[in-house]
Amino acid sequence: MNSRLKQIFIRIRPFGIALVVVVLCILAMSQKFSFFEYMELKTIDLRFQARGNILPGNNIALAMIDEKSLTQEGKWMWPRSKLATVVNKLSEAGAAVIAFDIVFSEPDEKSLSKHIHQIEKILTEKNIKNNALSGYLEELKLSTDNDYLLARAIQQSKSKIVLGFFLQMEAREVSHLKAKQLNLLQELAHPATYKIIKYNNIKAMEYPFLKAVAPHANIRQISLSSPYSGFFNIVPDQDGVIRTLPTLIKFRDDMYAPLSIKILSAYLEEEPQGIISDYGITSFSIGQQIDFPTDEKGMLYINYRGGEKTFPHLSVTDILNNKIDKYAVKDKIIIIGATAAGIFDEVSTPFDAVYPGPEIHANIIDMLLNQDYLYKPEWLDILTIFTMIVFGLGIGILLPKLGVLAGACSAVGIFSGYILFCQYLFTSHGWILNMVYPLAVILIIYSVMTAHTVFIESGQKRFIKNAFSTYLAPAVVKQLMDNPDTLVLGGEKRKITAFFSDIQSFTRISESLQPDEIVALLNEFLTQMTDIILKHNGTVDKFEGDAIIAFFGAPGEVINQEETACIVCLKMQQRLSELRNKWREQGKPELHMRIGMDTGTAVVGNMGSQNRMDYTMMGDTVNIAARLEGVNKMYGCYTLVSENTYIPAAANNAVFGREIDSVLLMGKEKPIVMYELIGFTDDIDDDTKAMVHHYSKALQAYRKQEWSTAIALFKKALSIFPEDKPSLTLLQRCRELNALPPSKNWNSAFKLTSK
């Protein structure tokens, strides 16, 4: 009973290891283990890069303050009158929406209006009254007030103008502000709030969204010039890469919208709206046209279109100097921002380590317009856990049944397959399926169980190898080492190519040698021939004196086994020819080997008794191969194979042979078509090809009982190779049949009367 319990424990131990690993990984996932979370973020970047760029729509362009603009227009910051001109130019060109990825939080220091104010103050103090001068100064003040000029350009623009600002998230940054100042900032930032937010219940109003401590708004004059504005805060992940957008940030009781959503709202002339439950965001939409998925905290995954300059860039200096095509602007969303070194926000994205901030807004808007989102809903976590369980327990069951190489290939296959599956879901459906935790399950279980196999079970494998390697073929020993449970009686049906060989006239040769000379000669012959078989993954069944019995296709699969078997035969005959030259020089007898092969279904496995068994083959295929080896003697050949072996082997044109004849083996009802293997196709000369051609034509005439034609053609073959034994055999048979024709039911197959 103790032994039985031990066996049960050994069998369930891999399953137990897998179960423990799965549970630990699920716990790590629930605790959001930082290393795994970091690696998961990196896999998302790799998925973007593997997917490649997506062609964006033609609704968006970026007006960039680039290096060219700084060279032509002067260093930053420019007077806001210049930006007012940009707004006017874009509006005249027909831009649908113009958005600023720039905040105007302080008055323009380059404006002359403050100096004019000073002059007016002096005139007042000195009681100088001049209506003409006062009117001129008032007009001059307006024309030189850059903030006023920009505000007026925004107000008078035919395009919708969306202003940008940012929200302060750190309390220490606004500790100096008084309540009155905060109230003013809240008022100035009010256009960025969601106008339609629905709460399912009172508790929903207390959901812990991202909270700001103050808006960092545009100055009053500019803020009041447009009804549209939005924040351009972005929240990087732990590795500093921007992958998501907060679609909602709360300040006091107001919910603020990001610049990209406000731009799209202005473009579509629809208000964004959200529904909030006590579990967070339930839905977000812009009018009736666009619904977009966020998590419960309102984070929206950004489906980046590609790297920098995926969207068209327009240089601001070209806009100022009327050097752009109006169709590059007409009816489009134009985002004004900066890409010149030192003045733009450098952010990291899955495509680029340094990426201009304005293009992030463009990516978000294009994604929303095309509604091709990235999804990471909560239920995907359930799918991930299910995947971990299936992979973990599946590998725990599978690996013990496989060898080291097969187990590694299986693990790599599952590992790679899951990566490809995740990539497919990402590319085709936008699903961000967790990749790291299931892959960690596969990797950890494989590593632990491989170590278990190597260090715990290696003793058993060494015992099997030492005990059986001198008796069985290496392939069989490997099978036993990989799966010791197969060391039982029984067999399975397999497609194999059976091989039989025998030395011609070995009895006569052995009579001329001393016993030790016979053993030495035979051992050298068997070693050389067996090495060729084993090198090509054949299995040596047994030796019967000078005969070799082998097969291809079991216990392991052999790709193109028929071709491989024929190649082995040709290499064996070539090697034997080399050995004959060597033996001739040494004064030893020259050996010639006859080979017979057939391909088909046979029973392969351990045959014998409980105490003594052989890994061998049984069946009709085996019998035919053995008989063909003997038929060589009748036709004067050395390598005869059935059509089952030759036709598939010759399909790749690697081996060259000829059809010899069809024979009806004793006890069989269906004739066997035989082929002689002559050599490798690349080595065949023209004379051999010509001889085979004449022989084939002669064989056709023979089967049609056209004896005279057949005799003439066999003679043509013999004129090339006078000693060709098959031609001599068939020529003699034609002469006999010509003299004494066969019966009417003659089917051309030569009937063998003995085994």
C-alpha positions in Angstrom: 0.0 0.0 0.0 2.9 2.4 0.8 4.3 1.8 -2.6 0.9 2.4 -4.2 0.5 5.7 -2.3 4.0 6.7 -3.4 3.1 6.1 -7.0 -0.1 8.1 -6.6 1.9 11.0 -5.0 4.5 10.9 -7.8 1.7 11.1 -10.4 -0.1 14.1 -8.8 3.0 16.0 -7.7 3.3 18.0 -11.1 -0.3 18.9 -10.9 0.2 20.1 -7.3 3.2 22.2 -8.4 1.1 23.8 -11.2 -1.8 24.5 -8.8 0.5 26.3 -6.3 2.1 28.4 -9.0 -1.3 29.4 -10.4 -2.6 30.4 -7.0 0.5 32.5 -6.2 0.2 34.3 -9.6 -3.5 35.0 -9.0 -2.6 36.5 -5.6 0.2 38.6 -7.1 -2.3 39.9 -9.7 -4.9 40.8 -7.1 -2.2 42.7 -5.2 -0.9 44.4 -8.4 2.7 43.3 -7.9 4.7 46.2 -9.1 7.2 44.3 -11.2 4.6 42.4 -13.1 2.5 45.6 -13.6 5.6 47.4 -15.0 6.3 44.5 -17.4 2.6 44.4 -18.5 2.8 48.1 -19.4 5.9 47.4 -21.6 4.0 44.6 -23.4 1.3 47.1 -24.3 4.0 49.3 -25.9 5.3 46.2 -27.8 1.8 45.5 -29.0 1.6 49.0 -30.4 4.9 48.6 -32.2 4.0 45.1 -33.5 0.7 46.5 -34.9 2.4 49.4 -36.6 0.9 52.7 -37.7 -2.8 53.3 -38.4 -3.6 55.7 -41.2 -5.5 58.6 -39.4 -8.5 60.4 -40.9 -8.0 63.8 -42.6 -10.0 65.8 -40.0 -7.0 67.0 -38.0 -3.8 69.0 -38.6 -1.3 70.5 -36.2 -0.1 74.2 -36.5 3.3 73.9 -34.9 5.7 76.5 -33.5 8.7 74.7 -34.9 12.4 75.5 -35.4 11.6 77.0 -38.7 9.0 79.3 -37.1 11.5 80.5 -34.5 14.1 81.2 -37.1 11.7 83.2 -39.2 9.6 84.9 -36.5 12.0 85.3 -33.7 12.5 83.5 -30.4 9.7 82.4 -28.1 7.7 83.9 -26.5 6.0 85.9 -29.3 3.6 88.8 -28.7 0.1 87.4 -28.6 -0.8 89.7 -31.5 1.2 87.3 -33.7 -1.0 84.4 -32.4 -4.0 86.6 -33.1 -2.8 86.8 -36.7 -2.5 83.0 -36.8 -6.1 82.7 -35.6 -7.3 85.1 -38.3 -5.4 83.3 -41.0 -6.7 79.9 -40.0 -10.2 81.3 -39.7 -10.1 82.9 -43.1 -8.9 79.6 -44.6 -12.0 77.8 -43.2 -10.8 75.9 -40.2 -13.7 74.3 -38.4 -12.1 74.4 -35.0 -8.9 76.0 -33.7 -7.5 74.8 -30.4 -4.7 76.0 -28.3 -2.3 73.6 -26.5 -0.9 76.7 -24.9 -2.1 78.4 -21.7 -2.2 82.2 -21.4 -2.1 82.5 -17.7 -0.2 85.8 -17.4 -0.7 89.1 -19.3 1.5 89.6 -22.3 4.7 91.4 -21.1 5.5 92.5 -24.7 2.3 94.7 -24.9 2.7 98.5 -25.1 -0.7 99.1 -23.5 0.8 99.3 -20.0 3.1 102.2 -21.1 0.0 104.0 -22.6 -1.7 103.5 -19.3 1.2 105.2 -17.6 0.9 108.2 -20.0 -2.8 108.5 -19.3 -2.1 108.5 -15.6 0.4 111.3 -16.0 -2.0 113.4 -18.1 -4.7 112.9 -15.4 -2.3 113.8 -12.6 -1.3 117.0 -14.4 -4.9 117.8 -15.3 -4.1 117.9 -19.0 -7.3 117.5 -21.0 -7.1 116.9 -24.8 -9.9 115.0 -26.3 -8.0 114.3 -29.5 -5.0 113.1 -27.6 -7.2 110.9 -25.3 -9.0 109.4 -28.3 -5.7 108.7 -30.0 -4.2 107.1 -26.9 -7.3 104.9 -26.4 -7.1 103.8 -30.0 -3.4 103.2 -29.6 -3.9 101.3 -26.4 -6.3 98.9 -28.1 -4.1 98.4 -31.1 -1.1 97.6 -29.0 -2.8 95.5 -26.4 -1.7 92.0 -27.4 -4.1 90.2 -25.0 -6.9 92.3 -26.4 -5.9 91.6 -30.0 -5.9 87.8 -29.3 -9.2 87.9 -27.4 -10.7 90.0 -30.3 -9.4 87.5 -32.9 -11.0 84.6 -30.9 -14.3 86.4 -30.5 -14.5 87.4 -34.2 -13.3 84.1 -35.6 -15.6 82.2 -37.9 -14.0 79.1 -36.5 -14.8 77.7 -33.1 -11.9 78.4 -30.7 -11.0 76.0 -27.9 -8.7 77.3 -25.2 -6.4 75.0 -23.1 -5.3 75.2 -19.5 -4.1 72.9 -16.8 -5.3 71.9 -13.4 -3.0 72.0 -10.4 -3.0 68.6 -8.7 -0.5 69.4 -5.8 -1.8 71.4 -2.9 1.7 72.9 -2.2 1.5 74.6 -5.7 -1.5 76.7 -4.7 -1.0 77.2 -1.0 -0.5 80.9 -1.6 -3.9 81.4 -3.2 -6.8 82.9 -1.2 -10.4 81.7 -1.5 -11.3 84.7 -3.6 -8.6 83.9 -6.1 -9.7 80.3 -6.3 -13.2 81.4 -6.9 -12.0 83.6 -9.8 -10.0 80.8 -11.3 -13.0 78.5 -11.0 -15.1 81.0 -12.8 -12.5 81.5 -15.6 -12.2 77.7 -16.1 -15.9 77.1 -16.0 -16.3 76.6 -19.8 -14.3 73.4 -19.4 -16.8 71.8 -17.2 -19.2 69.1 -18.2 -22.7 70.6 -18.7 -24.5 67.3 -18.5 -23.5 64.9 -15.7 -26.1 62.5 -14.4 -25.7 60.7 -11.0 -27.6 57.5 -10.4 -27.8 58.2 -6.7 -26.4 60.5 -4.0 -23.5 58.1 -3.2 -22.3 58.4 -6.8 -21.5 62.1 -6.1 -18.9 61.0 -3.6 -17.0 58.6 -5.9 -13.2 59.3 -5.6 -12.3 60.6 -9.0 -9.0 62.4 -9.7 -9.2 65.7 -7.9 -7.5 69.0 -8.7 -6.7 71.7 -6.1 -7.1 74.6 -8.5 -7.4 75.5 -12.2 -4.4 77.3 -13.7 -6.7 79.2 -16.1 -6.1 81.7 -18.9 -6.3 85.4 -18.0 -9.8 86.8 -17.8 -9.7 88.7 -21.0 -8.8 85.6 -23.0 -10.9 83.2 -21.0 -14.1 85.1 -21.6 -13.4 85.3 -25.4 -14.5 81.7 -26.0 -17.2 79.4 -24.7 -14.9 76.4 -25.2 -12.0 75.3 -23.1 -10.5 72.1 -21.7 -7.6 70.9 -19.5 -4.5 69.3 -21.1 -3.4 67.4 -18.0 -2.1 63.9 -18.7 -1.3 61.2 -16.2 1.7 59.0 -17.0 1.9 55.4 -15.9 4.6 54.3 -13.4 7.2 54.1 -16.2 6.5 57.7 -17.4 4.7 56.7 -20.6 1.3 58.2 -21.5 -1.1 55.5 -22.3 -4.4 56.8 -20.9 -6.4 60.1 -20.7 -8.3 61.2 -17.6 -11.7 62.1 -19.2 -12.8 63.7 -15.9 -11.0 65.7 -13.2 -13.0 67.1 -10.3 -12.4 70.5 -8.6 -14.8 71.3 -5.8 -18.2 70.3 -7.2 -17.3 70.8 -10.9 -16.3 68.1 -13.3 -13.8 69.3 -15.9 -13.3 67.8 -19.4 -10.0 67.4 -21.3 -9.1 69.6 -24.2 -9.5 66.8 -26.8 -13.1 66.0 -25.8 -14.0 69.7 -25.7 -12.4 70.1 -29.2 -14.5 67.3 -30.5 -17.6 68.7 -28.8 -17.1 72.0 -30.6 -16.4 70.2 -33.9 -19.6 68.1 -33.6 -21.6 70.8 -31.9 -22.7 68.3 -29.3 -22.3 68.5 -25.5 -20.3 65.7 -23.8 -22.2 63.9 -21.1 -21.5 61.3 -18.5 -23.5 59.0 -16.2 -22.0 58.2 -12.8 -23.0 55.5 -10.4 -21.7 54.7 -7.0 -19.2 52.3 -8.8 -17.8 55.1 -10.9 -18.3 56.0 -14.6 -21.1 54.1 -16.2 -21.0 55.7 -19.7 -19.5 58.7 -21.5 -20.7 60.1 -24.8 -20.7 63.2 -27.0 -24.3 63.8 -28.1 -25.9 60.8 -29.8 -22.9 60.2 -32.1 -20.0 59.0 -30.0 -19.8 56.7 -27.0 -16.4 56.0 -25.6 -15.3 53.4 -23.0 -13.5 54.3 -19.9 -12.8 52.5 -16.7 -14.7 53.4 -13.5 -12.4 56.3 -12.8 -12.8 57.8 -16.2 -9.4 56.7 -17.7 -9.6 56.2 -21.5 -6.9 54.2 -23.2 -5.3 56.1 -26.1 -5.2 54.1 -29.4 -2.2 55.8 -30.8 -2.0 56.1 -34.6 1.8 55.9 -34.7 4.9 57.9 -33.9 5.6 61.6 -34.2 4.2 63.4 -37.3 1.6 60.7 -38.0 -0.7 63.7 -38.4 0.2 66.6 -40.8 2.3 69.4 -39.4 1.9 73.0 -40.6 4.6 75.4 -39.7 3.1 78.5 -38.0 5.5 80.8 -40.0 4.0 79.3 -43.2 0.5 80.2 -41.9 1.6 83.7 -41.1 3.2 84.2 -44.6 0.3 82.6 -46.5 2.4 79.6 -47.7 -0.1 76.9 -46.9 -2.7 75.4 -49.1 -6.2 76.3 -47.8 -7.3 72.7 -48.3 -4.8 71.7 -45.6 -6.9 73.8 -43.2 -10.4 74.0 -44.6 -13.1 72.2 -42.4 -10.4 70.7 -40.2 -9.5 70.7 -36.5 -6.3 72.7 -36.1 -4.4 72.3 -32.9 -1.8 75.1 -32.2 1.2 74.0 -30.2 5.0 73.8 -30.2 7.6 71.3 -31.3 10.7 73.4 -31.2 13.3 72.2 -28.8 13.1 73.7 -25.4 9.6 75.1 -25.6 7.3 72.1 -26.0 6.1 69.4 -23.6 8.2 66.3 -24.1 6.2 63.2 -23.2 6.8 59.5 -23.8 4.4 57.3 -25.7 4.4 53.6 -26.7 5.9 54.7 -30.1 8.4 57.4 -29.1 10.4 58.3 -26.0 10.1 62.0 -26.9 6.8 63.0 -28.4 5.1 66.4 -28.8 2.1 66.9 -26.5 -0.2 68.4 -29.1 -0.2 65.1 -31.1 -1.6 63.3 -28.1 -4.8 65.4 -28.5 -4.9 64.6 -32.2 -4.6 60.9 -31.5 -7.5 61.0 -29.0 -9.7 63.0 -31.3 -9.1 60.8 -34.3 -9.7 57.7 -32.1 -13.0 59.1 -30.9 -14.1 60.1 -34.4 -13.3 56.7 -35.8 -14.6 54.9 -32.7 -11.8 52.4 -32.7 -11.1 52.2 -29.0 -8.8 50.1 -26.8 -10.7 48.2 -24.2 -9.6 46.9 -20.8 -12.9 46.1 -19.0 -13.0 44.4 -15.6 -14.3 41.2 -17.1 -10.9 40.8 -19.0 -9.4 40.2 -15.5 -11.7 37.2 -15.1 -10.6 35.9 -18.5 -7.0 36.4 -17.5 -7.5 34.3 -14.3 -9.3 31.6 -16.3 -6.5 31.6 -18.8 -3.9 31.2 -16.0 -5.8 28.3 -14.5 -6.2 26.5 -17.9 -2.5 27.1 -18.9 -1.2 26.2 -15.4 -3.1 23.0 -14.9 -2.9 22.1 -18.5 0.9 22.4 -18.5 1.0 20.6 -15.2 -0.7 17.6 -16.8 1.0 17.8 -20.1 4.7 18.3 -19.3 5.2 15.0 -17.3 4.0 13.1 -20.4 6.5 14.7 -22.7 10.3 14.6 -22.9 12.6 17.6 -22.3 12.6 18.7 -25.9 9.0 18.1 -26.6 8.1 19.7 -23.3 10.2 22.8 -24.2 8.6 23.0 -27.6 5.2 22.7 -26.1 5.9 25.4 -23.5 7.4 27.6 -26.2 4.4 26.9 -28.4 1.9 27.8 -25.7 4.0 30.8 -24.7 4.3 32.1 -28.2 0.7 31.2 -29.1 -0.7 33.3 -26.2 1.5 36.2 -27.2 0.1 36.0 -30.8 -3.4 35.6 -29.5 -3.1 38.8 -27.3 -1.6 40.6 -30.3 -4.4 39.5 -32.5 -7.1 40.7 -30.0 -5.2 44.0 -29.6 -4.8 44.6 -33.4 -8.2 43.3 -34.5 -10.5 44.1 -31.6 -8.6 46.6 -29.4 -8.7 44.3 -26.4 -5.8 44.7 -24.0 -5.7 41.2 -22.6 -3.3 40.8 -19.7 -0.2 39.2 -21.0 2.4 39.0 -18.2 0.6 36.9 -15.6 -0.4 34.0 -17.9 3.1 34.0 -19.4 4.6 34.1 -15.9 2.5 31.0 -15.0 3.8 29.2 -18.1 7.4 30.2 -17.5 7.4 29.5 -13.8 5.7 26.1 -14.0 7.9 25.0 -16.9 11.0 26.1 -15.0 10.0 24.4 -11.8 8.9 21.2 -13.4 11.9 21.0 -15.6 14.2 21.4 -12.6 12.1 18.8 -10.9 12.6 16.4 -13.8 16.3 17.1 -14.1 17.2 16.8 -10.4 14.6 14.4 -9.0 13.9 12.1 -11.9 17.3 12.0 -13.5 18.3 9.0 -11.5 15.5 6.9 -13.0 16.4 8.0 -16.5 20.1 7.2 -16.0 19.1 3.7 -14.8 17.0 3.1 -17.9 19.6 4.4 -20.2 22.4 2.3 -18.6 20.2 -0.8 -18.5 18.9 -0.8 -22.1 21.2 1.3 -24.3 23.3 -1.7 -25.2 20.3 -3.8 -26.2 17.8 -1.4 -27.8 17.9 1.2 -30.5 18.6 4.8 -29.2 15.2 5.9 -30.3 13.5 3.3 -28.2 15.7 4.0 -25.2 14.8 7.7 -25.6 11.1 6.8 -25.7 11.5 4.8 -22.5 13.4 7.6 -20.8 10.8 10.1 -21.7 7.9 7.9 -20.7 8.9 4.9 -18.5 5.3 3.8 -18.4 5.6 2.6 -22.0 7.7 -0.3 -20.7 4.7 -2.6 -21.0 3.5 -5.1 -23.5 1.5 -3.8 -26.4 1.6 -2.1 -29.7 0.0 0.5 -31.9 -0.8 0.8 -35.6 1.6 3.1 -37.4 2.6 3.9 -40.9 6.1 2.7 -41.3 8.7 1.8 -43.9 10.0 -1.7 -43.2 13.6 -2.5 -44.2 15.2 -5.9 -44.7 18.8 -6.5 -45.8 20.9 -9.6 -46.3 24.4 -10.3 -47.5 24.7 -12.1 -50.8 26.2 -15.6 -50.5 27.3 -14.9 -46.9 27.3 -18.7 -46.1 29.9 -19.4 -48.8 32.0 -16.4 -47.7 32.0 -17.4 -44.1 33.2 -20.9 -44.9 36.4 -19.3 -46.3 37.2 -17.4 -43.1 38.2 -18.1 -39.6 35.6 -17.4 -36.9 37.4 -14.3 -35.6 37.7 -13.0 -39.1 34.0 -13.5 -39.8 33.1 -11.6 -36.6 35.5 -8.7 -37.4 34.2 -8.4 -40.9 30.6 -8.7 -40.0 30.9 -6.2 -37.1 32.5 -3.6 -39.3 29.8 -4.1 -41.9 26.9 -4.0 -39.4 28.4 -0.9 -37.6 28.8 1.1 -40.8 25.3 0.2 -42.1 23.6 0.7 -38.8 25.2 4.1 -38.2 23.6 5.3 -41.5 20.2 4.0 -40.4 20.4 5.6 -37.0 21.7 8.9 -38.4 18.5 9.2 -40.4 16.2 8.4 -37.4 15.6 4.9 -38.4 15.0 2.2 -35.7 17.1 -1.0 -35.9 14.8 -3.8 -34.9 17.3 -6.6 -34.7 20.2 -8.4 -36.3 19.7 -12.0 -37.6 23.1 -13.2 -38.4 24.2 -11.0 -41.3 20.7 -9.6 -41.9 19.6 -6.1 -40.7 15.9 -5.6 -39.9 14.9 -2.0 -39.3 12.1 0.5 -39.9 11.3 4.2 -40.3 8.4 6.1 -38.7 8.4 4.6 -35.2 8.7 5.2 -32.3 9.2 8.8 -33.5 7.8 10.4 -36.7 10.1 10.7 -39.6 9.3 13.5 -42.1 9.0 12.1 -45.6 9.8 8.7 -44.3 9.7 7.0 -47.8 12.3 9.4 -49.2 14.4 9.2 -46.1 14.4 5.4 -46.3 15.4 5.4 -49.9 18.2 7.9 -49.2 19.4 5.6 -46.4 19.5 2.6 -48.9 21.5 4.5 -51.4 23.9 5.8 -48.8 24.4 2.3 -47.5 25.1 0.9 -50.9 27.6 3.7 -51.6 29.3 3.1 -48.2 29.4 -0.6 -48.9 31.1 0.1 -52.3 33.8 2.1 -50.5 34.2 -0.8 -48.0 34.6 -3.3 -50.8 37.5 -1.2 -52.3 39.1 -1.2 -48.9 38.6 -4.9 -48.3 39.9 -5.7 -51.8 43.2 -3.9 -50.9 43.3 -5.9 -47.6 42.6 -9.2 -49.4 39.3 -9.6 -47.6 36.1 -10.9 -49.2 33.9 -8.3 -50.9 30.3 -8.1 -49.5 27.2 -7.3 -51.5 24.0 -6.5 -49.8 20.4 -7.0 -51.0 17.7 -4.7 -49.6 13.9 -4.9 -49.7 11.5 -2.2 -48.5 7.7 -1.6 -48.3 5.7 1.2 -46.8 2.3 0.8 -45.1 0.5 0.2 -41.8 2.0 -2.2 -39.3 1.7 -2.9 -35.6 4.7 -1.4 -33.7 5.4 -1.8 -30.0 6.8 -4.0 -27.3 6.2 -7.7 -28.2 7.1 -10.7 -26.1 6.5 -11.7 -22.5 6.3 -9.8 -19.3 10.0 -10.7 -18.5 11.5 -10.4 -22.0 10.2 -8.1 -24.8 11.4 -6.5 -28.0 10.4 -3.3 -29.6 9.5 -4.6 -33.1 7.1 -4.6 -36.0 4.5 -7.0 -37.3 2.1 -7.0 -40.2 1.7 -7.4 -44.0 4.0 -4.5 -44.7 6.8 -6.3 -42.9 6.2 -9.5 -44.8 6.3 -7.8 -48.2 9.5 -6.0 -47.4 11.1 -9.3 -46.3 9.9 -11.0 -49.5 11.2 -8.2 -51.8 14.6 -8.6 -50.3 14.6 -12.2 -51.5 13.2 -11.2 -54.9 16.4 -9.3 -55.6 18.1 -12.6 -56.3 15.6 -13.4 -59.1 16.2 -10.1 -61.0 19.9 -9.7 -60.2 19.1 -6.4 -58.2 20.4 -5.2 -54.9 17.7 -2.7 -53.8 14.1 -3.4 -54.5 11.2 -1.3 -53.0 7.5 -1.4 -53.5 5.6 1.3 -55.3 4.2 2.4 -51.9 7.8 3.4 -51.0 9.2 4.5 -54.3 6.4 6.8 -55.7 6.3 9.1 -52.6 10.1 9.0 -52.3 10.6 10.1 -56.0 8.1 13.0 -55.6 10.9 15.4 -54.7 13.2 14.1 -57.4 15.9 13.2 -55.0 16.2 9.5 -55.8 16.3 7.9 -59.2 15.0 4.4 -60.0 13.1 2.3 -62.4 10.1 0.1 -62.4 11.4 -3.5 -62.6 8.3 -5.7 -62.7 5.1 -6.6 -60.9 5.1 -9.9 -58.9 2.4 -11.9 -57.3 3.8 -13.1 -54.0 2.8 -16.5 -52.8 -0.4 -16.3 -50.7 -1.3 -12.8 -52.1 -4.1 -11.9 -54.5 -2.9 -8.4 -55.6 0.4 -8.0 -57.5 3.2 -5.9 -56.0 4.9 -3.4 -58.3 8.6 -3.2 -57.7 11.1 -0.5 -58.3 14.9 -0.7 -58.3 16.8 2.2 -56.6 19.7 3.1 -58.9 21.1 6.2 -57.3 20.7 9.9 -56.4 19.2 11.9 -59.3 22.0 14.4 -59.4 24.5 11.6 -59.9 22.8 9.8 -62.8 24.6 10.0 -66.2 22.9 10.1 -69.6 23.7 6.5 -70.4 21.9 5.3 -67.3 18.9 7.5 -68.2 18.8 6.2 -71.7 19.0 2.6 -70.5 16.2 3.1 -68.0 14.1 4.8 -70.8 14.5 1.7 -73.1 13.8 -0.6 -70.2 10.6 1.3 -69.3 9.4 1.2 -72.9 10.2 -2.5 -73.1 8.3 -3.2 -69.9 5.2 -1.5 -71.4 5.4 -3.6 -74.5 5.9 -6.7 -72.4 2.7 -6.0 -70.5 0.8 -5.5 -73.8 2.2 -8.9 -75.0 4.0 -7.1 -77.9 6.9 -9.5 -77.6 8.9 -8.5 -80.6 8.9 -4.8 -79.6 9.7 -5.7 -76.0 12.7 -7.9 -77.1 14.0 -5.2 -79.4 13.8 -2.6 -76.6 15.4 -4.8 -74.0 18.3 -5.4 -76.4 18.6 -1.6 -76.8 18.9 -1.3 -73.0 21.5 -4.1 -73.0 23.5 -2.4 -75.8 24.2 0.4 -73.3 24.7 -1.9 -70.2 25.3 -5.5 -71.5 25.4 -6.8 -67.9 22.0 -5.3 -66.8 20.5 -8.3 -65.0 16.8 -7.2 -65.0 17.0 -6.6 -68.8 18.5 -10.1 -69.3 15.8 -11.6 -67.1 12.9 -9.9 -68.8 14.5 -10.6 -72.3 14.6 -14.3 -71.6 11.0 -14.3 -70.3 9.8 -12.4 -73.5 11.4 -15.1 -75.7 9.8 -17.9 -73.7 6.4 -16.2 -73.8 6.8 -15.4 -77.5 7.4 -19.1 -78.1 4.6 -20.2 -75.7 2.1 -17.4 -75.3 0.3 -17.0 -71.9 -3.4 -17.7 -71.2 -6.0 -15.1 -71.9 -6.3 -14.0 -68.3 -2.6 -13.3 -68.0 -2.1 -10.0 -66.1 1.7 -9.6 -66.7 2.5 -10.1 -62.9 5.1 -12.8 -62.4 3.8 -15.3 -60.0 6.3 -16.5 -57.3 5.9 -20.2 -56.3 8.0 -20.0 -53.1 8.7 -17.6 -50.3 
